[in-house]
Amino acid sequence: MAYLKSGTPLLALLLAAIVLLMAAAPSEAGRRYRGYSLITVQSNFTADTATAPVRRARYGWEVRLPSGMWIPCEFNCHYTLRNNTVDFWERFNQNSNGR
């Protein structure tokens, strides 16, 4: 095994550098709010958008609705946020079959 002048194994130094790079890499959402990653979705019907934090919970991922309530992500957190905020009434009207 190769050693540096200080006696530290080169492999250990490389592993430490990889860990630091992984910790410094941005999250998938890119933005953070009070320690949570933020996601932004756009309506499938209008130009409305919604932004909310997501978190890892005991039984899976959760997204926070504008009311402040955390709900479990159904298919994925983007889908859940979109369907419960900006596309809620459009989906409601589609499911009611025009009644």
The first five atom37 places (N, CA, C, CB, O) and aatype in JSON, in Angstrom:
{
  "aatype": [12, 0, 18, 10, 11, 15, 7, 16, 14, 10, 10, 0, 10, 10, 10, 0, 0, 9, 19, 10, 10, 12, 0, 0, 0, 14, 15, 6, 0, 7, 1, 1, 18, 1, 7, 18, 15, 10, 9, 16, 19, 5, 15, 2, 13, 16, 0, 3, 16, 0, 16, 0, 14, 19, 1, 1, 0, 1, 18, 7, 17, 6, 19, 1, 10, 14, 15, 7, 12, 17, 9, 14, 4, 6, 13, 2, 4, 8, 18, 16, 10, 1, 2, 2, 16, 19, 3, 13, 17, 6, 1, 13, 2, 5, 2, 15, 2, 7, 1],
  "atom_mask": [
    [1, 1, 1, 1, 1],
    [1, 1, 1, 1, 1],
    [1, 1, 1, 1, 1],
    [1, 1, 1, 1, 1],
    [1, 1, 1, 1, 1],
    [1, 1, 1, 1, 1],
    [1, 1, 1, 0, 1],
    [1, 1, 1, 1, 1],
    [1, 1, 1, 1, 1],
    [1, 1, 1, 1, 1],
    [1, 1, 1, 1, 1],
    [1, 1, 1, 1, 1],
    [1, 1, 1, 1, 1],
    [1, 1, 1, 1, 1],
    [1, 1, 1, 1, 1],
    [1, 1, 1, 1, 1],
    [1, 1, 1, 1, 1],
    [1, 1, 1, 1, 1],
    [1, 1, 1, 1, 1],
    [1, 1, 1, 1, 1],
    [1, 1, 1, 1, 1],
    [1, 1, 1, 1, 1],
    [1, 1, 1, 1, 1],
    [1, 1, 1, 1, 1],
    [1, 1, 1, 1, 1],
    [1, 1, 1, 1, 1],
    [1, 1, 1, 1, 1],
    [1, 1, 1, 1, 1],
    [1, 1, 1, 1, 1],
    [1, 1, 1, 0, 1],
    [1, 1, 1, 1, 1],
    [1, 1, 1, 1, 1],
    [1, 1, 1, 1, 1],
    [1, 1, 1, 1, 1],
    [1, 1, 1, 0, 1],
    [1, 1, 1, 1, 1],
    [1, 1, 1, 1, 1],
    [1, 1, 1, 1, 1],
    [1, 1, 1, 1, 1],
    [1, 1, 1, 1, 1],
    [1, 1, 1, 1, 1],
    [1, 1, 1, 1, 1],
    [1, 1, 1, 1, 1],
    [1, 1, 1, 1, 1],
    [1, 1, 1, 1, 1],
    [1, 1, 1, 1, 1],
    [1, 1, 1, 1, 1],
    [1, 1, 1, 1, 1],
    [1, 1, 1, 1, 1],
    [1, 1, 1, 1, 1],
    [1, 1, 1, 1, 1],
    [1, 1, 1, 1, 1],
    [1, 1, 1, 1, 1],
    [1, 1, 1, 1, 1],
    [1, 1, 1, 1, 1],
    [1, 1, 1, 1, 1],
    [1, 1, 1, 1, 1],
    [1, 1, 1, 1, 1],
    [1, 1, 1, 1, 1],
    [1, 1, 1, 0, 1],
    [1, 1, 1, 1, 1],
    [1, 1, 1, 1, 1],
    [1, 1, 1, 1, 1],
    [1, 1, 1, 1, 1],
    [1, 1, 1, 1, 1],
    [1, 1, 1, 1, 1],
    [1, 1, 1, 1, 1],
    [1, 1, 1, 0, 1],
    [1, 1, 1, 1, 1],
    [1, 1, 1, 1, 1],
    [1, 1, 1, 1, 1],
    [1, 1, 1, 1, 1],
    [1, 1, 1, 1, 1],
    [1, 1, 1, 1, 1],
    [1, 1, 1, 1, 1],
    [1, 1, 1, 1, 1],
    [1, 1, 1, 1, 1],
    [1, 1, 1, 1, 1],
    [1, 1, 1, 1, 1],
    [1, 1, 1, 1, 1],
    [1, 1, 1, 1, 1],
    [1, 1, 1, 1, 1],
    [1, 1, 1, 1, 1],
    [1, 1, 1, 1, 1],
    [1, 1, 1, 1, 1],
    [1, 1, 1, 1, 1],
    [1, 1, 1, 1, 1],
    [1, 1, 1, 1, 1],
    [1, 1, 1, 1, 1],
    [1, 1, 1, 1, 1],
    [1, 1, 1, 1, 1],
    [1, 1, 1, 1, 1],
    [1, 1, 1, 1, 1],
    [1, 1, 1, 1, 1],
    [1, 1, 1, 1, 1],
    [1, 1, 1, 1, 1],
    [1, 1, 1, 1, 1],
    [1, 1, 1, 0, 1],
    [1, 1, 1, 1, 1]
  ],
  "atom_positions": [
    [[0.85, -1.18, 0.0], [0.0, 0.0, 0.0], [0.89, 1.24, 0.0], [-0.97, 0.0, 1.23], [1.9, 1.28, 0.7]],
    [[0.52, 2.22, -0.78], [1.32, 3.44, -0.87], [1.08, 4.31, 0.36], [0.99, 4.22, -2.17], [-0.05, 4.41, 0.85]],
    [[2.12, 4.94, 0.84], [2.02, 5.83, 2.0], [2.5, 7.22, 1.63], [2.82, 5.27, 3.19], [3.41, 7.38, 0.82]],
    [[1.88, 8.22, 2.25], [2.36, 9.59, 2.12], [3.47, 9.81, 3.14], [1.21, 10.62, 2.31], [3.71, 8.93, 3.97]],
    [[4.14, 10.94, 3.1], [5.24, 11.23, 4.01], [4.82, 11.18, 5.47], [5.84, 12.58, 3.69], [5.61, 10.81, 6.33]],
    [[3.57, 11.55, 5.76], [3.13, 11.57, 7.15], [2.76, 10.19, 7.66], [1.95, 12.51, 7.3], [2.48, 10.04, 8.85]],
    [[2.74, 9.18, 6.79], [2.41, 7.83, 7.22], [0.94, 7.49, 7.04], [0.0, 0.0, 0.0], [0.53, 6.37, 7.38]],
    [[0.13, 8.39, 6.52], [-1.29, 8.14, 6.3], [-1.46, 7.31, 5.04], [-2.09, 9.46, 6.21], [-0.89, 7.66, 4.0]],
    [[-2.21, 6.25, 5.09], [-2.41, 5.45, 3.88], [-3.13, 6.27, 2.8], [-3.23, 4.18, 4.2], [-4.08, 7.0, 3.08]],
    [[-2.66, 6.13, 1.59], [-3.23, 6.87, 0.47], [-4.69, 6.49, 0.25], [-2.42, 6.6, -0.81], [-5.5, 7.36, -0.09]],
    [[-5.03, 5.24, 0.43], [-6.41, 4.8, 0.24], [-7.35, 5.49, 1.23], [-6.5, 3.28, 0.4], [-8.44, 5.9, 0.85]],
    [[-6.94, 5.61, 2.48], [-7.77, 6.27, 3.49], [-7.97, 7.74, 3.13], [-7.12, 6.15, 4.89], [-9.06, 8.28, 3.33]],
    [[-6.95, 8.38, 2.6], [-7.05, 9.77, 2.19], [-8.02, 9.93, 1.02], [-5.67, 10.32, 1.82], [-8.83, 10.86, 0.99]],
    [[-7.95, 9.02, 0.06], [-8.87, 9.05, -1.07], [-10.31, 8.81, -0.63], [-8.46, 8.01, -2.11], [-11.22, 9.49, -1.12]],
    [[-10.53, 7.87, 0.27], [-11.87, 7.61, 0.77], [-12.44, 8.82, 1.51], [-11.86, 6.39, 1.69], [-13.62, 9.14, 1.36]],
    [[-11.61, 9.49, 2.29], [-12.05, 10.69, 3.01], [-12.44, 11.79, 2.02], [-10.95, 11.19, 3.96], [-13.42, 12.5, 2.24]],
    [[-11.67, 11.93, 0.94], [-11.99, 12.94, -0.07], [-13.31, 12.63, -0.76], [-10.87, 13.04, -1.1], [-14.09, 13.54, -1.05]],
    [[-13.57, 11.36, -1.04], [-14.83, 10.96, -1.67], [-16.01, 11.25, -0.76], [-14.8, 9.48, -2.05], [-17.04, 11.75, -1.21]],
    [[-15.87, 10.93, 0.51], [-16.94, 11.18, 1.48], [-17.23, 12.67, 1.57], [-16.57, 10.61, 2.87], [-18.39, 13.07, 1.61]],
    [[-16.2, 13.49, 1.61], [-16.41, 14.94, 1.68], [-17.09, 15.47, 0.42], [-15.08, 15.65, 1.88], [-17.95, 16.34, 0.52]],
    [[-16.72, 14.96, -0.74], [-17.36, 15.39, -1.97], [-18.83, 14.99, -2.02], [-16.63, 14.82, -3.17], [-19.66, 15.75, -2.5]],
    [[-19.14, 13.79, -1.53], [-20.52, 13.34, -1.52], [-21.36, 14.18, -0.56], [-20.6, 11.87, -1.14], [-22.52, 14.48, -0.86]],
    [[-20.8, 14.56, 0.56], [-21.53, 15.37, 1.54], [-21.76, 16.78, 1.01], [-20.78, 15.42, 2.87], [-22.77, 17.41, 1.35]],
    [[-20.86, 17.28, 0.2], [-20.97, 18.64, -0.32], [-21.83, 18.71, -1.57], [-19.59, 19.19, -0.6], [-22.19, 19.8, -2.01]],
    [[-22.15, 17.56, -2.17], [-22.95, 17.56, -3.41], [-24.35, 18.05, -3.11], [-23.0, 16.14, -4.03], [-24.91, 17.74, -2.06]],
    [[-24.93, 18.83, -4.03], [-26.28, 19.34, -3.81], [-27.31, 18.21, -3.84], [-26.63, 20.39, -4.86], [-27.11, 17.2, -4.51]],
    [[-28.39, 18.39, -3.1], [-29.46, 17.39, -3.1], [-30.19, 17.44, -4.44], [-30.44, 17.63, -1.93], [-29.95, 18.33, -5.26]],
    [[-31.08, 16.48, -4.64], [-31.84, 16.42, -5.89], [-32.66, 17.69, -6.08], [-32.75, 15.19, -5.92], [-32.77, 18.21, -7.19]],
    [[-33.23, 18.19, -5.0], [-34.06, 19.38, -5.11], [-33.2, 20.63, -5.25], [-34.96, 19.51, -3.89], [-33.62, 21.6, -5.88]],
    [[-32.01, 20.62, -4.67], [-31.1, 21.74, -4.82], [-31.27, 22.82, -3.78], [0.0, 0.0, 0.0], [-30.28, 23.45, -3.39]],
    [[-32.48, 23.06, -3.31], [-32.71, 24.09, -2.31], [-33.12, 23.43, -1.0], [-33.77, 25.1, -2.77], [-33.61, 22.3, -0.98]],
    [[-32.93, 24.17, 0.09], [-33.27, 23.61, 1.39], [-34.05, 24.64, 2.2], [-32.0, 23.18, 2.14], [-33.89, 25.84, 2.03]],
    [[-34.91, 24.13, 3.1], [-35.71, 24.96, 3.98], [-35.71, 24.3, 5.35], [-37.16, 25.16, 3.44], [-36.28, 23.22, 5.52]],
    [[-35.08, 24.95, 6.31], [-35.0, 24.42, 7.68], [-34.53, 22.98, 7.72], [-36.36, 24.53, 8.36], [-35.05, 22.17, 8.49]],
    [[-33.56, 22.65, 6.9], [-32.99, 21.31, 6.89], [-33.67, 20.34, 5.95], [0.0, 0.0, 0.0], [-33.17, 19.23, 5.75]],
    [[-34.81, 20.71, 5.36], [-35.51, 19.84, 4.44], [-35.21, 20.24, 3.0], [-37.03, 19.88, 4.7], [-34.97, 21.41, 2.71]],
    [[-35.21, 19.27, 2.11], [-35.08, 19.57, 0.69], [-36.4, 20.12, 0.17], [-34.66, 18.31, -0.12], [-37.46, 19.69, 0.61]],
    [[-36.32, 21.07, -0.75], [-37.52, 21.66, -1.33], [-37.75, 21.12, -2.73], [-37.42, 23.18, -1.36], [-36.8, 20.91, -3.49]],
    [[-39.0, 20.89, -3.08], [-39.36, 20.51, -4.44], [-40.36, 21.53, -4.96], [-39.94, 19.06, -4.5], [-41.13, 22.11, -4.19]],
    [[-40.36, 21.75, -6.26], [-41.3, 22.65, -6.92], [-41.97, 21.89, -8.05], [-40.59, 23.93, -7.44], [-41.31, 21.21, -8.84]],
    [[-43.29, 22.0, -8.12], [-44.06, 21.36, -9.18], [-44.87, 22.39, -9.92], [-44.97, 20.25, -8.61], [-45.22, 23.44, -9.36]],
    [[-45.18, 22.11, -11.18], [-46.04, 22.97, -11.98], [-47.28, 22.17, -12.37], [-45.3, 23.51, -13.24], [-47.2, 20.98, -12.64]],
    [[-48.4, 22.85, -12.4], [-49.67, 22.22, -12.76], [-49.59, 21.65, -14.17], [-50.82, 23.23, -12.65], [-48.9, 22.19, -15.04]],
    [[-50.31, 20.56, -14.39], [-50.43, 19.99, -15.73], [-51.45, 20.75, -16.57], [-50.82, 18.51, -15.64], [-51.54, 20.53, -17.78]],
    [[-52.23, 21.65, -15.93], [-53.31, 22.34, -16.61], [-53.09, 23.84, -16.74], [-54.59, 22.09, -15.89], [-53.55, 24.45, -17.7]],
    [[-52.39, 24.45, -15.79], [-52.18, 25.89, -15.78], [-50.71, 26.19, -15.53], [-53.07, 26.58, -14.7], [-49.88, 25.28, -15.51]],
    [[-50.38, 27.46, -15.36], [-49.0, 27.85, -15.07], [-48.74, 27.95, -13.57], [-48.67, 29.18, -15.74], [-47.68, 28.43, -13.16]],
    [[-49.68, 27.5, -12.74], [-49.51, 27.55, -11.29], [-48.38, 26.61, -10.85], [-50.82, 27.17, -10.57], [-48.16, 25.56, -11.45]],
    [[-47.68, 27.03, -9.79], [-46.62, 26.2, -9.21], [-46.82, 26.11, -7.71], [-45.22, 26.77, -9.55], [-47.51, 26.93, -7.1]],
    [[-46.2, 25.11, -7.12], [-46.21, 24.94, -5.67], [-44.83, 24.45, -5.25], [-47.33, 23.95, -5.2], [-44.22, 23.62, -5.93]],
    [[-44.34, 24.97, -4.14], [-43.06, 24.56, -3.58], [-43.28, 24.09, -2.16], [-42.02, 25.73, -3.63], [-43.99, 24.73, -1.39]],
    [[-42.67, 22.97, -1.81], [-42.87, 22.41, -0.47], [-41.64, 21.61, -0.05], [-44.13, 21.53, -0.43], [-40.91, 21.09, -0.9]],
    [[-41.41, 21.5, 1.27], [-40.31, 20.66, 1.75], [-40.71, 19.18, 1.76], [-39.9, 21.1, 3.16], [-41.89, 18.84, 1.88]],
    [[-39.72, 18.32, 1.63], [-39.91, 16.87, 1.74], [-38.98, 16.36, 2.83], [-39.64, 16.15, 0.38], [-37.94, 16.95, 3.11]],
    [[-39.39, 15.25, 3.44], [-38.56, 14.65, 4.48], [-38.69, 13.14, 4.44], [-38.96, 15.19, 5.87], [-39.67, 12.59, 3.94]],
    [[-37.69, 12.5, 4.98], [-37.71, 11.04, 5.13], [-38.36, 10.76, 6.47], [-36.25, 10.41, 5.03], [-37.87, 11.22, 7.51]],
    [[-39.44, 10.01, 6.47], [-40.16, 9.68, 7.69], [-39.97, 8.19, 8.02], [-41.66, 10.02, 7.56], [-39.24, 7.49, 7.32]],
    [[-40.62, 7.75, 9.05], [-40.45, 6.37, 9.51], [-40.84, 5.34, 8.44], [-41.28, 6.14, 10.75], [-40.16, 4.32, 8.29]],
    [[-41.92, 5.61, 7.7], [-42.41, 4.63, 6.73], [-42.22, 5.07, 5.28], [-43.86, 4.36, 6.99], [-42.84, 4.5, 4.39]],
    [[-41.39, 6.06, 5.03], [-41.14, 6.51, 3.67], [-41.07, 8.03, 3.61], [0.0, 0.0, 0.0], [-40.99, 8.7, 4.64]],
    [[-41.1, 8.56, 2.39], [-41.0, 10.0, 2.19], [-42.34, 10.69, 2.44], [-40.52, 10.3, 0.78], [-43.4, 10.12, 2.19]],
    [[-42.27, 11.94, 2.93], [-43.45, 12.76, 3.16], [-43.22, 14.14, 2.57], [-43.77, 12.86, 4.67], [-42.08, 14.61, 2.49]],
    [[-44.31, 14.8, 2.15], [-44.27, 16.16, 1.63], [-45.22, 16.99, 2.48], [-44.67, 16.21, 0.1], [-46.25, 16.5, 2.94]],
    [[-44.87, 18.26, 2.7], [-45.71, 19.13, 3.51], [-46.6, 19.98, 2.61], [-44.86, 20.04, 4.42], [-46.12, 20.68, 1.72]],
    [[-47.89, 19.91, 2.86], [-48.86, 20.7, 2.11], [-48.85, 22.14, 2.63], [-50.28, 20.09, 2.22], [-48.33, 22.4, 3.72]],
    [[-49.41, 23.09, 1.87], [-49.44, 24.48, 2.33], [-50.15, 24.66, 3.68], [-50.12, 25.33, 1.29], [-49.88, 25.63, 4.39]],
    [[-51.06, 23.75, 4.03], [-51.75, 23.82, 5.32], [-50.82, 23.51, 6.48], [-52.94, 22.87, 5.34], [-51.15, 23.78, 7.63]],
    [[-49.64, 22.92, 6.18], [-48.69, 22.54, 7.22], [-48.72, 21.06, 7.53], [0.0, 0.0, 0.0], [-47.88, 20.57, 8.29]],
    [[-49.68, 20.33, 6.97], [-49.82, 18.9, 7.23], [-48.83, 18.11, 6.36], [-51.27, 18.43, 6.96], [-48.71, 18.35, 5.16]],
    [[-48.14, 17.16, 6.99], [-47.23, 16.27, 6.26], [-48.03, 15.06, 5.82], [-46.0, 15.86, 7.14], [-48.74, 14.45, 6.63]],
    [[-47.93, 14.69, 4.53], [-48.62, 13.51, 4.02], [-47.62, 12.6, 3.33], [-49.76, 13.9, 3.05], [-46.63, 13.08, 2.77]],
    [[-47.86, 11.29, 3.36], [-46.94, 10.36, 2.69], [-46.97, 10.55, 1.18], [-47.3, 8.91, 3.04], [-48.02, 10.84, 0.61]],
    [[-45.83, 10.39, 0.56], [-45.75, 10.49, -0.89], [-46.35, 9.22, -1.49], [-44.26, 10.7, -1.37], [-46.02, 8.11, -1.08]],
    [[-47.25, 9.39, -2.47], [-47.93, 8.25, -3.08], [-47.0, 7.56, -4.08], [-49.23, 8.7, -3.78], [-46.31, 6.61, -3.72]],
    [[-46.98, 8.02, -5.31], [-46.09, 7.47, -6.34], [-44.68, 8.04, -6.14], [-46.62, 7.78, -7.77], [-43.7, 7.3, -6.05]],
    [[-44.61, 9.36, -6.08], [-43.4, 10.08, -5.69], [-43.85, 11.41, -5.1], [-42.41, 10.28, -6.91], [-45.03, 11.76, -5.22]],
    [[-42.98, 12.15, -4.5], [-43.36, 13.38, -3.81], [-43.82, 14.47, -4.77], [-42.2, 13.9, -2.98], [-44.7, 15.26, -4.41]],
    [[-43.26, 14.54, -5.97], [-43.71, 15.52, -6.95], [-45.17, 15.25, -7.34], [-42.8, 15.48, -8.21], [-45.98, 16.18, -7.39]],
    [[-45.48, 14.02, -7.62], [-46.84, 13.62, -7.98], [-47.82, 13.96, -6.86], [-46.9, 12.11, -8.28], [-48.89, 14.52, -7.11]],
    [[-47.46, 13.64, -5.64], [-48.34, 13.89, -4.48], [-48.57, 15.38, -4.28], [-47.74, 13.28, -3.21], [-49.71, 15.8, -4.08]],
    [[-47.51, 16.18, -4.34], [-47.66, 17.62, -4.16], [-48.51, 18.22, -5.27], [-46.29, 18.3, -4.12], [-49.4, 19.02, -4.99]],
    [[-48.26, 17.85, -6.51], [-49.03, 18.39, -7.64], [-50.51, 18.06, -7.5], [-48.48, 17.85, -8.97], [-51.37, 18.93, -7.68]],
    [[-50.83, 16.8, -7.2], [-52.23, 16.37, -7.15], [-52.97, 16.91, -5.93], [-52.3, 14.87, -7.16], [-54.2, 16.98, -5.96]],
    [[-52.28, 17.28, -4.89], [-52.94, 17.79, -3.69], [-52.91, 19.31, -3.58], [-52.31, 17.2, -2.48], [-53.41, 19.87, -2.61]],
    [[-52.31, 19.98, -4.57], [-52.27, 21.45, -4.53], [-52.74, 22.02, -5.86], [-50.83, 21.95, -4.21], [-53.93, 22.3, -6.02]],
    [[-51.85, 22.21, -6.8], [-52.17, 22.95, -8.04], [-53.12, 22.22, -8.98], [-50.9, 23.26, -8.77], [-53.81, 22.88, -9.76]],
    [[-53.18, 20.9, -8.94], [-54.08, 20.16, -9.82], [-55.27, 19.56, -9.07], [-53.32, 19.06, -10.52], [-56.0, 18.74, -9.63]],
    [[-55.49, 19.96, -7.82], [-56.54, 19.34, -7.01], [-57.91, 19.48, -7.65], [-56.55, 19.95, -5.62], [-58.61, 18.48, -7.83]],
    [[-58.32, 20.7, -7.99], [-59.68, 20.91, -8.5], [-59.85, 20.34, -9.9], [-60.01, 22.4, -8.52], [-60.93, 19.85, -10.23]],
    [[-58.83, 20.37, -10.72], [-58.93, 19.77, -12.05], [-59.15, 18.26, -11.93], [-57.66, 20.07, -12.87], [-59.98, 17.7, -12.64]],
    [[-58.41, 17.63, -11.06], [-58.58, 16.19, -10.85], [-59.93, 15.89, -10.23], [-57.46, 15.64, -9.96], [-60.56, 14.89, -10.57]],
    [[-60.37, 16.74, -9.32], [-61.68, 16.56, -8.69], [-62.78, 16.62, -9.74], [-61.91, 17.63, -7.6], [-63.68, 15.79, -9.74]],
    [[-62.71, 17.61, -10.64], [-63.71, 17.75, -11.69], [-63.66, 16.6, -12.68], [-63.52, 19.07, -12.43], [-64.7, 16.18, -13.19]],
    [[-62.48, 16.08, -12.97], [-62.37, 14.93, -13.88], [-63.0, 13.68, -13.25], [-60.9, 14.66, -14.23], [-63.67, 12.9, -13.93]],
    [[-62.77, 13.5, -11.96], [-63.3, 12.31, -11.27], [-64.79, 12.38, -11.06], [-62.61, 12.13, -9.93], [-65.44, 11.34, -10.89]],
    [[-65.38, 13.59, -11.06], [-66.83, 13.71, -10.84], [-67.61, 13.53, -12.14], [-67.15, 15.07, -10.21], [-68.84, 13.51, -12.11]],
    [[-66.92, 13.41, -13.27], [-67.55, 13.2, -14.59], [-68.54, 14.3, -14.94], [-68.26, 11.86, -14.62], [-69.6, 14.02, -15.51]],
    [[-68.22, 15.54, -14.61], [-69.03, 16.67, -15.02], [-70.29, 16.89, -14.2], [0.0, 0.0, 0.0], [-71.16, 17.64, -14.63]],
    [[-70.42, 16.27, -13.06], [-71.62, 16.45, -12.22], [-71.52, 17.68, -11.37], [-71.85, 15.24, -11.34], [-72.44, 17.98, -10.61]]
  ]
}
